[in-house]
Each structure stands twice: as structure tokens, then as C-alpha cells.
Amino acid sequence: MTMLPTLPMISNESLTSYLNRAGSFHADMDVFKFLAFIGLSQGAAMAPKEDTMDRLSFLLGLPIDELEKMTFVPLGDRMRRFCGEVVHSEFANLEKTSFCPACLLEDGSPDSPSTGHRAGRIHWRIEHVRTCPVHEIGLVRRKNANHTEKFQLMSAVAPCDEALSSMVRSAPKQRVSKLQTYIMERLAGRAGPAWLDSQPIDLAARACEMLGVILSAGTHANLKLLTDVEWNDAGHVGFGYASRGEKGVWEALRLVVDRFEQADLRGGPQKVFGRLYQWLQFSKNKKAVGPIRDVVREFVLDNFPIETGSDLFGEPVEQQRVHSSYSLANLTGDHPKTINRAMVLSGLMEGNPDKVSASKVFDAKAGEAIMERIRTSIPVKHLPEFLNCNRVQAQQLVSTGVIPRLISDTKNVNGLLRQVALKDADAFLARFMGAAKRVKRASAGVTDVVSASEVARWPVIDIVNGILTGLFGTIELVEPSLKFKGILVDPVEVREALSREKSQGRVGLDQGARIIGMPNHGLSALAKMRNAHGAPYVVEHFEENSKGATIRLFDAEALESFRLEHVSLKEIAEQQSCSSKVMKMRLDARGVVPLAPKFELGRVWYRRRDLPTF
């Protein structure tokens, strides 16, 4: 039979506290006699299962959903349900006594909502709640002296009023952390930050604290010795970042890395992230940690040289993403100083080309490719022999960028990095000779490129560009072993075609791409794009050479105009002495949008007028 009248509930009151008041109200009994009277054990009152909840709802006249806001309902496998949230057992700190001394003193007044009874609040038992929001002082929290104290009868576990008054007088003000506010609002059914709301509340809370603790207390703080005040601060700090989702977590991790580097320390992710890393990497009981695991894992893989096959947070690394100068040196046998200089000067990594940093990293595949190019490179002075041309021609091919150096010419590049990749020299020769028609006997009037240059009175490099563009109808090859010298052209056609092209201010695809600083496919893609006014960025023409083959030509003036109005991400990064990756993040943060994705133009390009002042 339901006991009437129904005893009014107190906001956030625990079930054991309510049963204590109900015993006094309905039967003038203490809580333990009252439990015996209604046939309910102390254990069932502290951890009521579904049948117990149904019975209590009937006896006390309270709805089930209201009762579930007053206790942690056990679900098995160390899981509990509270306010509609399924949480791990650690969310409820049942091994400790917790209370606000100021609240208990107010409860003692006969005209208080509890009519003089000390009332336990259920949220005091939440591990991550450490501050009384009413009085803005820290909760008193200690280990239970015995098993009986798990019941949390406030008249038994808290000291006398005089001692409580002393606690209140000596208690310093303590802010309610943003994490605690979030927890209480979520338990009340209100929506919060999407990334945190997408995960179980206990995992979200733990993630905030573990992220915050390495920022507020230090990466290697002894977690067992941290005070409730320090944990409160950790939750506050961590929530500030985690509330902004993955982006916020990355910002926090980046801040930790920056502090580490500013302290001139060296080490891997465990040394950098300390307790956060250890929590995710070395958990013995395999407890769930939530999506922060994947966010931190992605950050570590993007910023530390983690080898393929390594175990990272319980999962093998499928592919190493980045190298440091030292990790790539271990792989290739090259000197770290050589690698560091090559990566910095190529724009793949920010840093000092003359000082190796263990913390600076770069894309693993791109870095390995650069070092492979360096290892197989040849000095410019060996190009004449490789191409079968003279020294002047070889130097012109390099100085004009037809065959690029390993690193673009800058004042810092010297020695090995001024060489050319064998792959690039091979690629030029393949395209150059591939433009010719293989014949058994040369046509009348054709001659080699150098001789044609003298007859037509046009520089050799212009003829080379014309051959690569397809400007000439007659390009023949009789003896492939002669390589460069084996290519034959008609001097008369050369003079007429180049005179016509230059008078119209046009250049071929190869030369146009070099003028603008893009790969060939980038210029091809740019020719199809339109600006905000619907006009093309560059003007492309299609003409026929003397043999009727279509060739592509571009207005040199339009290319120069584009170059004046636009700038590549690489150039911006070089001007600001940072890596392209870091500069891209800065520009993204300021809302600066590139012309097109990198894969379309070969590089990321911006309008100069859109750039902020750095």
C-alpha cells in the first residue's frame, strides 16, 4: 500500500537520504528500522535493481523516472544508469564520503526543505563534482571509514554542527568548473557541445580531466597525489578545449607540444604528453576511454615519427606518416644534417637549415622521395655526358628550369642540393626524344638543334621549348644513341614558328608552367578555371604546326599578370619562415580560401589581396 501523504522531494537528494526522511515522516523511525519495517536491505537501498525500484515507487508514491534521478541503478558488468545516462561504476564515487558543510548546516534549520534533517545530495557522489554551486566552496571528501558509511547517512558521516561551522569559515572560495556545469546540465536533460554529447557522460568527463591535467598540473604530475582543487582546475581547463570538439583537443595537444619545444626538451609522445599518453597506451583493465583515443592517436601519428607496425593505443600503425631528420637517417643511412637541410630548403619542413631539431617532422613519403632523388642525383657538370650535349646547353637547361635542380636556387642552397635528380634528367630526355619521329634517313634540310640555332638565329633553349611544346611539325630522330644531338629540326620552320609565336606573345605549356610556377597539369587545370567575373585566369590558344598537329599556347602577358596577383602557399611560408603545413593552418584559421585544392593546381594558390597582414 502506498504511504500517504507523499513526502516532498528535495532537489538532487539521494535515495538513501530520502528514505531516512521518509522513515521519520511516515513511521517516526530511523532509516535502518524503517528499511527493516518495509523489508528492504541496506544494500538494496544503496543499489536498487529494477524490482526494488518498482516496489519503492509503489510504497513511496514517486514516479520511477524521479527515483532514477536519486540513485545509481546497477545494470551489471560494472555499469550503472543515472538520469537516463549509462555510465561506468567509477562515475559514482561510492567509496568516499562527500558533503558540503554549508548545505548540511542549512539543512539543520527546522524551516529548511528537509525540516531539520541533514540531506545527502546525489550529485555529491559524482566523481567529477567537487564544488558546491550554491556556496562556491569545495566539497569535503574523504575515504569511507567502514562499509556502513557507503549508505551516506549524513547525520552519521558528517561531524557536528560546530565542526561544520569551522569548515565553512576556513573554506576558500572555489569556482564551479565548466566541466561540472556541463555534467549537471546534461543530467538535467539539456544539450551541450556536440562532441562531448556524442559520447557517454562519464567518458566525456574523464577525457576533459585527463586533457586538462597535463595543461594545468603538468604532463608528469602524480595523479594519485593531486588534490580535489587541482582536479577541479583540470576539468575546467580541459572542458575549455574539449567543448570545441576535435579541433579544440588538437589545439590543446599543440599547446603541450609547443611548451615542450620551448623548454628545449627532446623525446617521443610519452615524454611530451605524459599521463595522457600513458592513460591511453598502458591501460591494464582495457576500460573504454571514448573518442579522445582516436583524436590523440591521429595527432600523434601526424606529429611524431611512429614506425609502421608499432602498437599505438592498442592498435598497430598501418603506415608511418611523418619522419624527423633522425628517424629518416636511421632508415636511409644519410646524415641527419643533410636530411634537415634538404627538408627545410625544399619547404617540406619548417626550421633552421643549419640546426637539426628532433621535434620537427615532415611527410614521410615526400621526405623519403626527396632523399632518394638526392642519392641518385648528379652534378650539373655531368649533364653534358649524360645528355650528350655541350656544357653551355646543359647549364641553360638547368638555369631555365627545363631540368630543375634538387632545390630551387636560393642563397642557402649549395653543394649536393644544387645537383639535379637523375629521374628529372631522364624524364627530360624521354620527353625531348619522344617528341621526335623515328626515321631511317633524315629529311632534306634538317639539322641538329645547335646547328639549327645558328642558321635560324634563335637560342637553343627556345628551340628546346618549341620541341617540348610541339611547335614544330618536323622533328626527327635517326640515331637514339646520340640523345640530345640526335634530335633533328628544320631551321627554316624553326625561324618562322618561333618568330610567329614570339610576335604574338605566346609560350608553350612547358614554358608557361615554369613562368607561373606550376606543374604542367596545374596550368592545364588553371586554363579551365574562371575568376569571380567569369573571365579566364590565363588565355589558352590552340594552333596547328606545319604538320597539322594541334599545339597549345598561352599568352605570356596573362601568365605574368596571374603571377603578380597570386602567390603560392609555399612562397608565403618561405616569407614567414615556417612550413607550408603551419602556414596553411594559419590561413585556414583566418578564413582565407585558396583558389582550388592542391591536387588540381599542383600547389595551393591564394589571391594576394585576400592575405592578412602577418
C-alpha positions in Angstrom: 0.0 0.0 0.0 1.3 3.5 -0.9 2.3 5.6 2.1 0.4 8.8 2.2 0.8 11.7 2.1 3.7 11.6 -0.3 6.8 13.2 1.2 8.0 16.1 -1.0 11.4 15.5 -2.6 14.4 17.9 -2.3 16.3 18.9 -5.4 19.2 16.5 -6.1 18.5 14.5 -2.9 19.9 10.9 -2.8 17.6 8.0 -2.4 19.2 6.9 0.9 18.7 10.4 2.3 15.1 10.4 1.1 14.5 7.0 2.8 15.9 8.5 6.0 13.4 11.3 5.9 10.6 9.0 4.8 11.2 6.8 7.9 10.9 9.7 10.2 7.9 11.3 8.3 5.8 8.1 7.9 6.8 5.9 10.9 8.8 8.1 13.3 11.7 5.5 12.8 15.4 5.9 12.0 16.2 4.8 8.5 17.6 1.4 9.3 14.5 0.4 11.3 12.3 1.8 8.5 14.1 -0.3 6.0 13.5 -3.4 8.1 9.9 -2.4 8.5 9.4 -2.3 4.7 11.5 -5.4 4.2 14.4 -3.7 2.3 18.1 -4.4 2.9 20.6 -1.6 3.1 22.4 -3.0 0.0 19.1 -2.8 -2.0 18.6 0.7 -0.8 22.1 1.8 -1.9 22.0 -0.1 -5.3 18.4 -0.8 -6.1 17.6 -3.1 -9.1 14.6 -2.8 -11.3 12.2 -4.8 -9.0 13.3 -2.7 -6.0 12.7 0.5 -7.9 9.2 -0.7 -8.8 8.4 -1.6 -5.2 9.8 1.7 -3.9 7.8 3.6 -6.5 4.6 2.0 -5.2 5.4 2.4 -1.5 6.6 6.0 -1.7 4.2 7.2 -4.3 7.1 8.5 -6.5 7.4 8.0 -10.3 10.2 5.7 -11.5 11.9 8.4 -13.5 12.1 10.6 -10.4 13.6 7.8 -8.3 16.2 7.1 -11.0 17.4 10.7 -10.6 18.2 9.9 -6.9 20.4 6.8 -7.2 22.8 4.9 -9.5 20.8 1.8 -10.8 23.2 -1.2 -11.3 23.0 -2.8 -14.8 25.7 -5.4 -14.4 29.3 -5.5 -15.8 30.1 -2.6 -13.6 27.7 -0.3 -15.5 25.0 1.9 -13.9 22.2 4.1 -15.1 21.7 7.6 -13.7 19.3 10.3 -15.0 18.9 8.3 -18.2 22.7 8.1 -18.7 24.5 4.7 -18.8 27.8 5.2 -17.0 30.7 3.1 -15.7 30.7 2.4 -12.0 33.7 4.8 -11.4 31.4 7.8 -12.3 29.9 7.4 -8.9 32.5 7.7 -6.1 30.8 5.3 -3.7 34.0 4.6 -1.8 34.1 8.1 -0.4 32.1 10.3 1.9 31.2 13.7 0.2 29.3 16.7 1.5 29.1 20.4 1.6 29.3 21.6 5.2 27.3 24.8 4.5 24.5 22.8 3.0 24.3 20.5 5.9 24.2 23.4 8.4 21.3 25.0 6.5 19.5 21.6 6.5 19.6 21.6 10.3 17.1 24.5 10.4 13.6 23.4 11.3 12.2 25.5 8.4 14.6 24.1 5.8 13.1 22.0 3.0 14.3 18.9 4.8 12.6 20.1 8.1 15.8 19.8 10.1 17.2 16.5 8.7 20.6 16.5 7.0 20.0 15.6 3.4 22.6 13.9 1.2 22.7 15.2 -2.4 23.2 12.6 -5.1 25.5 14.8 -7.2 28.0 14.9 -4.3 28.7 11.3 -5.2 29.7 12.1 -8.7 33.5 11.8 -9.0 33.8 14.9 -11.2 31.6 17.2 -9.0 33.9 18.9 -6.5 32.3 22.2 -5.7 29.0 23.3 -4.1 27.4 25.6 -6.7 25.3 27.3 -4.0 28.1 28.2 -1.6 31.0 28.1 -4.0 33.3 26.1 -1.7 34.9 22.8 -2.3 33.1 19.6 -1.2 34.6 17.8 1.8 35.6 14.4 0.5 37.3 11.6 2.4 37.5 7.8 2.2 34.7 5.9 3.9 35.8 4.7 7.4 33.8 1.5 7.0 31.3 -0.3 4.8 28.4 1.2 6.7 29.4 4.7 5.5 28.6 3.7 2.0 25.0 4.4 2.9 25.9 8.1 3.3 23.6 8.9 6.2 24.7 12.5 6.7 23.9 12.5 10.4 26.5 9.7 10.8 29.2 10.5 8.3 29.5 14.3 8.8 30.8 15.9 12.0 28.8 18.0 14.5 27.4 21.5 13.6 30.3 23.2 15.4 32.8 21.3 13.3 30.8 22.0 10.2 30.8 25.7 11.0 34.6 25.7 11.4 34.9 24.0 8.0 32.7 26.7 6.4 34.7 29.5 7.9 38.0 28.1 6.8 36.9 27.0 3.3 38.3 29.2 0.5 36.1 30.2 -2.4 36.2 27.7 -5.3 34.8 28.2 -8.7 32.4 25.7 -10.2 34.3 24.2 -13.1 32.9 24.4 -16.6 33.1 20.6 -16.6 30.9 20.3 -13.5 28.4 22.8 -15.0 28.2 20.7 -18.2 27.7 17.5 -16.2 24.8 18.9 -14.2 23.1 20.5 -17.2 23.4 17.3 -19.2 22.0 15.2 -16.4 19.1 17.7 -16.3 18.4 16.9 -20.0 19.9 20.0 -21.6 22.1 19.7 -24.7 25.8 20.7 -24.7 28.8 20.7 -27.0 28.2 18.1 -29.8 31.4 16.2 -29.5 31.0 15.7 -25.7 27.3 14.9 -26.0 28.1 12.2 -28.6 29.9 10.0 -26.0 28.9 8.6 -22.6 28.9 11.3 -20.0 31.5 9.6 -17.8 33.9 9.2 -20.7 33.4 12.8 -21.7 34.2 14.0 -18.2 37.3 11.8 -17.9 38.5 13.0 -21.2 38.2 16.6 -20.1 40.1 16.0 -16.9 42.9 14.0 -18.5 43.4 16.6 -21.2 43.2 19.4 -18.7 45.5 17.8 -16.1 48.6 17.8 -18.4 48.0 21.5 -19.1 47.2 22.7 -15.5 49.2 20.3 -13.3 52.0 19.3 -15.6 52.4 16.4 -18.0 54.0 14.1 -15.4 52.1 15.1 -12.3 51.5 12.3 -9.8 47.7 11.7 -10.3 47.3 9.9 -7.0 48.6 13.0 -5.1 46.5 15.6 -6.9 44.0 17.4 -4.6 40.4 17.9 -5.4 41.2 21.6 -6.1 43.7 20.5 -8.8 41.3 18.1 -10.4 38.7 20.8 -10.4 41.1 23.1 -12.3 42.0 20.3 -14.6 38.3 19.7 -15.5 37.8 23.4 -16.1 40.8 23.7 -18.4 40.2 20.5 -20.3 36.5 21.3 -20.9 37.5 24.6 -22.4 39.3 22.7 -25.2 37.2 19.6 -25.4 33.9 21.6 -25.7 35.2 22.7 -29.2 35.5 19.1 -30.3 38.4 17.5 -32.2 39.7 20.9 -33.2 39.8 22.1 -29.6 41.6 18.9 -28.5 44.2 19.4 -31.2 44.8 22.9 -30.0 45.4 21.7 -26.5 47.8 19.0 -27.8 49.6 21.5 -29.9 50.0 23.8 -26.9 51.6 20.9 -25.0 54.0 20.3 -27.9 54.9 24.0 -28.1 55.7 24.1 -24.4 57.8 21.1 -24.7 59.8 22.5 -27.6 60.2 25.9 -25.9 61.7 24.2 -23.0 64.3 22.7 -25.4 63.4 19.2 -24.4 63.7 16.0 -26.6 61.6 12.9 -26.5 58.7 11.0 -28.0 55.0 11.3 -27.4 55.1 9.6 -24.0 57.6 12.2 -22.7 55.6 15.0 -24.4 52.1 14.1 -23.2 53.0 12.2 -20.1 49.9 11.0 -18.1 47.5 11.5 -21.0 49.6 9.2 -23.3 50.1 6.6 -20.5 46.4 6.6 -19.7 45.6 5.7 -23.4 48.6 3.4 -24.1 49.1 1.4 -20.9 45.6 0.8 -19.5 45.7 -2.7 -17.9 42.0 -3.2 -17.5 41.1 -2.1 -21.0 38.5 0.3 -19.8 36.7 2.3 -22.5 38.1 5.8 -22.9 35.9 7.2 -25.7 36.7 9.1 -28.9 39.5 11.1 -27.4 41.7 8.0 -28.0 41.3 8.4 -31.8 41.8 12.1 -31.7 45.0 11.9 -29.7 46.1 8.9 -31.9 45.7 10.9 -35.1 47.6 13.8 -33.6 50.5 11.6 -32.5 50.7 9.9 -35.9 50.7 13.3 -37.7 53.3 14.9 -35.4 55.7 12.1 -34.3 57.7 9.5 -36.3 55.8 6.4 -35.3 57.1 3.4 -37.2 54.8 1.1 -39.2 53.7 -1.8 -37.1 54.1 -0.1 -33.8 51.4 -0.5 -31.2 49.7 2.8 -30.5 46.8 2.8 -28.1 46.1 -0.9 -28.7 46.2 -0.8 -32.5 49.1 -1.4 -34.9 50.2 1.6 -37.0 49.4 0.8 -40.6 51.7 3.4 -42.2 54.2 5.8 -40.8 53.1 9.3 -41.7 55.9 11.6 -40.7 59.7 11.5 -40.2 62.1 13.5 -38.2 65.6 14.1 -39.6 66.8 11.4 -37.2 64.2 8.8 -37.9 64.8 9.1 -41.7 68.5 9.0 -41.1 68.0 5.7 -39.3 66.1 4.4 -42.3 68.3 5.6 -45.1 71.8 6.0 -43.5 72.0 9.6 -44.6 73.4 12.2 -42.1 70.7 14.0 -40.1 72.2 17.3 -41.0 71.9 16.6 -44.8 68.3 15.5 -44.3 67.4 18.5 -42.2 68.9 20.9 -44.7 67.1 19.3 -47.6 63.7 19.2 -45.9 63.9 22.8 -44.8 65.1 24.2 -48.1 62.6 22.2 -50.0 59.8 23.7 -47.9 58.7 20.3 -46.6 59.6 21.3 -43.0 59.9 24.5 -41.1 63.1 25.2 -39.2 66.7 26.2 -39.4 68.6 24.6 -42.3 71.8 24.6 -40.2 70.4 23.2 -37.0 68.8 19.8 -36.7 65.7 19.6 -34.5 64.4 16.2 -33.2 60.9 17.7 -32.8 60.5 18.9 -36.4 58.7 16.5 -38.7 57.7 16.2 -42.3 55.7 14.0 -44.6 57.3 10.5 -44.6 56.7 9.6 -48.2 57.7 13.0 -49.5 60.8 13.1 -47.4 61.9 9.6 -48.5 61.3 10.6 -52.1 63.5 13.7 -51.7 66.3 11.7 -50.2 66.0 9.1 -53.0 66.3 11.9 -55.5 69.4 13.3 -53.7 71.1 9.9 -53.5 70.6 9.3 -57.3 71.4 12.9 -58.3 74.2 14.0 -60.5 76.2 17.3 -60.6 75.3 19.7 -63.4 78.8 19.3 -64.8 78.0 15.6 -65.6 74.9 16.5 -67.5 76.7 17.1 -70.8 77.9 13.5 -70.8 74.5 12.1 -69.7 72.6 14.1 -72.3 75.3 14.2 -75.0 75.2 18.0 -75.2 77.7 20.7 -74.5 78.3 22.4 -71.2 76.6 25.7 -72.1 73.4 23.8 -73.3 73.4 21.8 -70.0 73.7 24.9 -67.9 70.9 26.6 -69.9 68.6 23.6 -69.4 69.2 23.9 -65.6 69.1 27.7 -65.2 65.8 28.0 -67.1 64.2 25.2 -65.1 63.7 22.8 -68.0 65.7 20.4 -65.9 65.2 21.5 -62.2 67.8 21.4 -59.5 67.1 19.3 -56.4 66.3 22.5 -54.6 65.3 25.7 -56.3 68.0 28.3 -56.4 68.2 30.2 -53.2 71.1 31.8 -51.3 71.1 28.9 -48.8 71.5 26.1 -51.4 74.9 24.8 -52.1 76.8 21.6 -52.6 74.9 18.4 -53.1 71.5 20.1 -53.1 72.4 22.1 -56.3 72.6 18.9 -58.3 69.8 17.5 -60.5 67.9 14.4 -59.9 68.7 11.6 -62.4 65.0 11.0 -62.6 64.4 14.6 -63.8 67.2 14.4 -66.4 65.8 11.1 -67.6 62.3 12.5 -67.8 63.5 15.5 -69.9 65.4 13.2 -72.2 62.4 10.9 -72.6 60.1 13.8 -73.5 62.6 15.5 -75.7 63.4 12.4 -77.7 59.8 11.3 -77.5 58.7 14.4 -79.4 60.7 13.2 -82.5 59.6 10.9 -85.2 61.9 7.9 -85.6 63.2 7.7 -89.2 65.8 5.7 -91.1 67.0 8.6 -93.1 66.8 12.3 -92.2 64.7 14.6 -94.4 66.3 17.2 -96.6 67.3 20.4 -94.8 67.0 19.1 -91.2 69.9 19.5 -88.8 70.7 19.1 -85.1 69.4 21.7 -82.6 72.7 23.5 -82.2 73.2 23.9 -86.0 69.6 24.9 -86.4 70.1 27.6 -83.7 72.9 29.1 -85.7 71.0 29.1 -89.0 67.7 30.3 -87.6 69.3 32.7 -85.3 67.2 31.6 -82.3 68.7 30.4 -78.9 69.0 26.7 -78.4 66.7 26.9 -75.3 63.9 28.4 -77.3 64.2 25.6 -79.8 64.1 23.0 -77.0 61.0 24.7 -75.6 59.4 24.6 -79.1 60.2 20.9 -79.4 58.7 20.1 -76.0 55.6 22.2 -76.9 55.1 20.5 -80.3 55.5 23.9 -82.1 57.4 22.3 -85.0 56.0 19.9 -87.5 59.4 18.4 -88.4 61.2 16.8 -85.5 63.2 13.7 -86.5 65.5 11.1 -84.8 67.7 8.8 -86.7 70.2 7.5 -84.1 68.8 7.3 -80.5 72.2 6.7 -79.0 73.1 10.3 -79.9 70.5 11.5 -77.4 70.3 15.4 -77.4 72.5 15.7 -80.5 70.3 13.1 -82.3 67.2 15.4 -82.5 66.9 17.0 -85.9 64.7 20.0 -86.9 64.2 22.2 -89.9 65.9 25.6 -89.3 63.6 27.4 -91.7 60.5 26.1 -89.9 62.1 26.9 -86.5 62.7 30.6 -87.6 59.2 31.0 -88.9 57.4 29.3 -86.0 59.4 31.0 -83.2 59.1 34.4 -84.9 55.3 34.0 -85.2 54.9 32.7 -81.6 57.1 35.4 -80.0 55.4 38.2 -82.0 52.1 37.1 -80.6 53.5 37.0 -77.1 52.7 33.3 -76.6 54.6 30.4 -75.0 54.0 26.7 -74.9 52.7 24.6 -71.9 56.2 23.7 -70.5 57.5 27.3 -70.6 54.2 28.7 -69.4 54.2 26.3 -66.4 57.7 27.4 -65.5 56.8 31.1 -65.7 53.8 30.7 -63.4 55.5 28.2 -61.1 53.1 25.3 -61.5 53.4 21.7 -62.9 52.1 21.2 -66.4 48.8 19.7 -65.2 48.3 22.6 -62.9 48.5 25.1 -65.7 46.1 22.9 -67.7 43.6 23.0 -64.9 44.0 26.7 -64.4 43.2 27.4 -68.0 39.7 25.9 -67.4 39.0 28.0 -64.3 37.2 31.3 -64.2 37.6 34.2 -61.8 34.7 35.9 -60.0 33.8 37.9 -63.1 33.7 34.8 -65.3 36.9 35.6 -67.1 39.7 33.0 -67.5 42.7 33.4 -65.3 45.0 32.6 -68.3 44.3 32.7 -72.0 44.9 29.5 -74.0 45.2 29.2 -77.8 45.1 26.1 -80.0 47.1 26.2 -83.2 48.3 23.8 -85.8 52.0 23.3 -86.6 53.3 22.7 -90.1 52.3 19.1 -89.9 48.7 19.8 -88.9 49.2 18.7 -85.2 47.4 20.9 -82.6 49.6 22.7 -80.1 48.6 24.6 -77.0 50.0 28.1 -76.5 49.4 30.6 -73.7 49.5 34.4 -73.5 52.7 35.3 -71.7 51.2 38.6 -70.5 48.3 36.8 -68.9 50.7 34.4 -67.1 52.7 37.3 -65.8 49.5 39.0 -64.7 48.4 35.9 -62.8 51.8 35.7 -61.1 51.5 39.3 -59.9 48.1 38.9 -58.5 48.5 35.4 -56.9 51.0 33.7 -54.7 51.6 30.0 -53.8 51.4 28.7 -50.2 55.0 27.6 -50.4 56.1 31.2 -51.2 54.1 32.6 -48.3 55.5 30.0 -45.9 59.1 30.8 -47.0 58.5 34.5 -46.5 57.2 33.9 -43.0 59.9 31.3 -42.2 57.6 28.4 -41.4 56.4 25.2 -43.1 53.6 25.1 -45.6 51.6 23.0 -43.2 51.8 25.5 -40.4 51.0 28.4 -42.8 48.0 26.6 -44.2 46.6 26.2 -40.7 47.1 29.9 -40.0 45.4 30.9 -43.2 42.5 28.5 -42.7 42.1 29.9 -39.2 41.7 33.4 -40.7 39.2 32.2 -43.3 41.5 32.7 -46.3 40.3 30.4 -49.1 42.7 29.1 -51.8 41.8 29.2 -55.5 41.5 25.4 -55.7 42.5 22.3 -53.8 46.2 21.3 -54.1 45.5 18.3 -56.3 44.1 20.5 -59.0 46.8 23.1 -59.4 49.7 21.1 -58.0 50.2 23.7 -55.3 47.9 25.7 -53.1 47.5 29.3 -54.5 45.9 32.4 -53.0 44.9 35.8 -54.2 47.4 38.3 -52.8 44.6 40.7 -51.9 43.0 38.1 -49.6 46.1 37.6 -47.5 46.1 39.0 -44.0 48.9 41.1 -42.6 51.3 38.9 -40.7 
